[in-house]
């Protein structure tokens, strides 16, 4: 078994410059919050209004929001963070839980933002937004759960009933393996997307060979840089880059049970008093896989029962709504902000 305490994020101290021209031209700059045992990397936009904090999904970095940062910044002071274990933030193997990340967010909202903010999180980032809304009522003006796995990412359901995503995290932690020797292409080997009960999509072998060659060539030329192959399509480019900067122990903590300390979903929802927007992407349920998606309609209805003042919006999109349907995401967020201003 790998000794998870012997490696660190090789990119934590790398340059803070932003290579995204439109984002930088809009006034976004990269910073780090040093909390001693952990450093949180983030970007902050121009001060054009009340604060809006964006928290990406597991494996993703703040760059996943690049399609929505500029339009959202026209009326808000937008922040986007790299959660510990991601991007240029510290890796803390052995110290990944809702309680750990909650402490990071408490410090970030207090020391960086400094005013009640709207917290918008995607996937596990949505659960972080839920934690903040439940535990930091004086610092959270509103929360947006973007296709968050509410209820579905709790044990034992996550492992036993809705095991598709659970198995995916096991695969992720296993294939990324030791960050010092891993081959990113291994993540795509054996990866499948169920299309129906009898049919699955897999990455073709020829593409794996091609991808492996391109990744190895990049790493040989840039041994001290995250994998960032500029001529690849944006979604693949971002995935490879974020995977190269991801601590696999973060995913491992979800599968071995360490992560769950500090967040009971129903209890947290029952304590949410701020305005809450639930964005729900596409999902389906297959007997052999369980839930293929973040939450089903019963989960969404249960959120509404526990938070009667919440607003629900269904958007037909991939799990990462802000990447695949950026205009609809921006519209939903801006309408939610309009509601807050009206209140």
N, C-alpha and C positions, 0 to 999 in steps of 0.2 A: 504494500500500500504506500502511496506517495506521502511523504512527510509534508503536510500542508503548511508547516510553519517555517519552511526554509526558502520560500520565494517571495518576491515583492514585485509590484507593478514596475516594469522596466521603463514605462513612459510617463510616470508620475511627475518627473522633473523636467519633462521636455518643454520646448518653447510654447508660450501661450498665444502665439499669433494665430489668427483665423484665416484659413485659405478660401473661405466662401466670400466672394467679392460683394455680392448684393447685401449679405448680412453685415459685413464689416462696413460697407458704405452707408448702411442705415444707422450706424452708430453702436453696434454691438462690440463688446470687448470681453476677452476671456480673463478670468481671475481665479484665485484659489483662496479658500478659507482654511486656515491652519488651526486645527483644534488640538494639536499636540500629538495624539496617537493616531489621528486620521486627518487627511487633507481632502477637502471637497472642491473639485473643479466645477466651474460654472461660467456661463456667459450672462452678461447684463446688457440690456438695450438702453436707449435714451429715455430720459425721464419725461414721458409724454402722458402720464396719468397714474392711476392707482396700480399697485403691484400685482402682477400675474406670474405665478411660479409654475413652470412646466417640469414634470417628472417623467422620464421615459420608461419604457418597458424593460424587462430583464434582457440582458445582453446589449441593449441599445445605449447610445450616448446622446448628449444634447443635440448632436448633429442630425438626429432623426427628425427634428422639428424644423429643419432649414426651410421647408416650403411654406411654413406658416409664421415664422418669426417676424418677418418684415410687416405683413399686414396686421398682425396682432399688436405690433409696437406702435401703431399710429394713434392708439388711444390708451395704452397701458405702458407701465415700466415692466418689461418682460425679462424674466430670469429663466434660464433652463440649466438644470444641474446634471452632473454625472454622479449617480448614486455610488457609494463606496463599492469597490469591486469592479467598477466600470470606467471606461475612458481614461482620463488622466487623474481620477481620484484614487486614493490609496486602496490597495488590496489589504484586507484584514482577515486572512484565512483563520478559521476557528471562531470568528466573531461576526457572524451574520445572523441577525434576527430582526423582527419588527421593533424590538426594544432598542437595538443598536442603531438602526436607521432612524427611528423616532428621535433619538438623542441628536443625531446629525441634523435632522430637519428643525428641531427646536432651536439649536444653535444658529442654523442658517437664517431662520425667520427672525430671530432676535438680533443677531449681530450684523447681518447683511441687509435684509429687507427693512426691518425696523418699523413696519406698519402693517395693519391687518391686510392680508393678501388673499387673492383667489388662488387656490391650489388645484391644478389640473394634471392628472396623472393617467398614463396609459398602462393597461395590464397590471403588473405588480406595482407600477408607479401609481395606479389608481388606488390600490390598497394603501400605499403610503399616504395619498391624499385623504383617504378615509381615516387613517390613524391620526393625521393632523387635525381633521375636522372634529374628531371625537375627543382628543386630548388637549388641544390648544385653542379653545374657543375664542380667546382674546386676540389671537394672532391670525385667525382664519376668517375672512369675510365671506367666503363661499368655497365650495368644492365641486370639481367636475371629475366624475369617474368615467374615463374613456375605455369602454369595454374591459372593465376590471373583473377578474375572476372571483367575484363576491360569492361566498359559500362554496364554490366549486374547488377552490384552492385551500380547503381545510381538510385535515386528516380526520377520519379515515376515508372520507369520500374521494379525495384527490387521488389516493392510491388505489382504491378498490373499485369504486363505481365509475368515476370519470377519469380513466387511467390514460387516455391518449396523451394529454399534456404532461402528465407525470412521467410516462415512458419517454417522452421527448426530452425532458430534463435529465433523466438518467442517461440517455444517449449522449446528450450534450456534455455532461460532466465526464463521462467515460471517454468520449472521442477527443475532447480537447486535452484531457490527460494532464501531463506535466507541462506547464507553460514554457519550460526551458527547452523542450524537445518536440512539442506538438506539431503536427502537420494539419493545417486548417482544413485541407481538403477531406481529411478523414471524417469531419463532421457530416459531410454530404453523403458519405458512403453508407448505404443501408437506410438512409432517411426516406420516409415515404409519407405521402399525403393520401388518406383514404378518400376516394371519390364516391364509392358506394360500398355496400357490405361485401362485395366480391371483387372490387377493383381498386387498385392503388396506383398512384403516380410515384415514380422514382426518378432520380437524377440519372440520365444516360451515362454509360461507362465512358463513351468518347469524350463527353464534356468534362468528366472528372479528370481524365488524362490531360486534357487541354488546361483545365483550371489549375491542376497541380503544377504544371510546367510554368504557368504565368506567375503563380504565387512564389514558387521557389526562385524564379528569376528575379522577382522584385526583392525578395529577402536577401538574395546574394548581393544585390546592388545597394540595398538600404538596410543593413543588418540592425540598425538602432532605431528604426522607424516602424510604426504600425503599418500593416499592409493596406495600401491605398492605391489601387490601380485605376488611374484616371479615365481610361478609355472604356471601362466596364459600365454597364447601365447603372444608374444611381442606386437602385435598391440593392443590387448585388455588391456594388462598391461599398456601400454603407455597412452591409452585413459582414463582409470580410474584415473591414476595418474595425468594427465593434467587437467581433469575435477575437481578433488578435489582441484586443485590449481588455478582455474579460477574464476575471478570476473564476475558474470552474468550481471552486469551493462554494461560490454563491449559489450555483445551481444544486450542488451536492447537499447544501444545507436544507434545501426544500425537500429533497428526497429522503434524507435520513432523519428528518424531524427537528433539527436544531433551529430552524427559522421561525417557528410558530410562536415563540415566546413573546407575549406582549400585544397580541391582537386576536380577539374573538369577534368575528364579523357581526353577528347579531347584536352583541353587547355594544360594539362601537357604533353601529347604525342607530341604535336606540338612544345614544347620547349625542347625536348630531343635531344641533340647533340652528346652524347656519343654513342658508340656501344651498340646495344640492341638485346638480344636474347629472343625470345618468345617460350616457351615450352607449347604445347597444349595437354592436356590429353583427354580421352574419354568424349563424351557428347551425349545427345539425347534430343529431344523435344517432349513432350507429351501434347496434348491439355488441359487436365485437370490439368496439373502441370506446364506447361511452360518449361523453360530450366532446365534439370537435368544435371548439370555440371556447369563449371565456365564461359565458353564463347562458342559461336557457330562459325561456319566458317565465317559468315558475320562479326562478331566482330574481328576475327583474320585478315581478309582482310582489315578492316578499320584501324587497327593498322598499317599494312603495308603501307597504303596510307598516314597516318599521319607521319610515321617515315620510309621514303623510304630506309634508310640505314639499317633497322632492318633485322635480320635473323629469320626465322620461322622454327620450327621443331615440327612435330607431333609425339607423343609417345603414343602408345596404352597402357594406364595404368589408374589406379585409380587416383583421384584428387591429392593425395600426391605422386607424381612420385618418389621422392627421397626415400620414404619408400618402395613402391611396386616394383619399377624397379631401384634399386640403381645403377646397373652397367650402364644402359643406361643413367641415370642422370649424373653420373660421367663422362662418355664419352662425353656427350653433353657439360658439363661445361668445361672440359679440352680442347676440340676442340675450344670452344669460347675463352678461354684464349690463345690458340695458335694463334688465329686470332689477338688478341690484341697485342701480342708480335711481330707479323709480321708487324703490323701497326706502 
